[in-house]
Amino acid sequence: MRKVIITIFTSIFLLSGCSTFKPHQVSVEPLHPTVTAQSTLPANLQIEVQSKDIRNSDVIGYRISRFSDRAEVTLPVPASEALKQGARVAIVKLGAIPAPSADTKLTVELTHLEYSATQSALQSVKLNATIKVTAEKNSEFLSGNYSTEKEYQYATTPSLADNQKMVNEILLMTISRAFNDTKLVNFLAR
């Protein structure tokens, strides 16, 4: 009898664990890129910043549990506003002025964001992000793709707060990489 009761409670515990394995909707917080580039931009240079989130889907990947449960991880609101704000912050840090309309233009596009989880002794989550930055000045163009990949490890399935932190960190690292590219900064400065 005792064995039957233990089996029932174990089954209830396992089933309740499955039912609480929910999808995560992450959002992008304001981005404040780190700019360590040696070059700076002219103080009177005005730059118009545009941004786009051109991913094919809101789903960036799937969370997994030790019991092989899967749940979507989504970025339901486009990251375009956060990218635009991050680019504007970087321009100020480089010494120029973001403007609503200017001859010098900068377009930042989120082209790829992927969340990939695997389970062994620890749970590993690999995040990969790519942004494309296109600069236009004096009818000339310069484009570059900037990618970042980072792997995180957890003893248990990452929480919503963990997933939020990882996604924001990978986007921040990627936009920081773009604005530390001396080729891009020098193109804007000339």
SULVEN-V702428 format. One record per residue. N is the residue number from 1. RES is the residue in one small letter. PSI is psi in whole degrees, -180 to 180 (* if undefined). Layout:
N RES PSI
N RES PSI
This chain:
1 m -44
2 r -40
3 k -39
4 v -45
5 i -44
6 i -42
7 t -43
8 i -47
9 f -37
10 t -42
11 s -44
12 i -43
13 f -46
14 l -42
15 l -38
16 s -32
17 g -39
18 c -41
19 s -20
20 t 3
21 f 95
22 k 158
23 p 156
24 h 131
25 q 114
26 v 154
27 s 156
28 v 127
29 e 167
30 p 135
31 l 132
32 h 85
33 p 148
34 t 124
35 v 115
36 t 11
37 a 141
38 q -30
39 s 154
40 t 168
41 l 153
42 p 139
43 a -27
44 n 1
45 l 124
46 q 135
47 i 127
48 e 127
49 v 129
50 q 155
51 s 154
52 k 149
53 d 103
54 i 26
55 r 152
56 n -24
57 s 156
58 d -25
59 v 123
60 i -14
61 g -163
62 y 134
63 r 153
64 i 156
65 s 173
66 r -19
67 f 20
68 s 20
69 d 150
70 r 143
71 a 144
72 e 147
73 v 120
74 t 156
75 l 83
76 p -28
77 v 127
78 p 147
79 a 7
80 s -42
81 e -41
82 a -40
83 l -41
84 k -46
85 q -41
86 g -41
87 a -40
88 r -41
89 v -44
90 a -41
91 i -42
92 v -44
93 k -30
94 l -7
95 g 1
96 a -173
97 i 121
98 p 138
99 a 150
100 p -26
101 s 128
102 a 163
103 d -34
104 t 126
105 k 149
106 l 126
107 t 127
108 v 124
109 e 130
110 l 109
111 t -23
112 h 134
113 l 117
114 e 137
115 y 121
116 s 118
117 a 140
118 t 154
119 q 126
120 s -126
121 a -41
122 l 163
123 q 127
124 s 135
125 v 122
126 k 127
127 l 141
128 n 128
129 a 144
130 t 132
131 i 149
132 k 130
133 v 126
134 t 125
135 a 142
136 e 126
137 k 131
138 n 44
139 s 18
140 e 152
141 f 149
142 l 128
143 s 148
144 g 147
145 n 136
146 y 122
147 s 148
148 t 137
149 e 133
150 k 143
151 e 136
152 y 151
153 q 140
154 y 148
155 a -29
156 t 178
157 t 130
158 p 142
159 s 174
160 l -42
161 a -40
162 d -47
163 n -40
164 q -47
165 k -44
166 m -46
167 v -45
168 n -39
169 e -42
170 i -38
171 l -40
172 l -43
173 m -39
174 t -45
175 i -32
176 s -41
177 r -42
178 a -47
179 f 3
180 n 7
181 d 111
182 t -29
183 k -44
184 l -47
185 v -44
186 n -36
187 f -44
188 l -32
189 a -23
190 r *
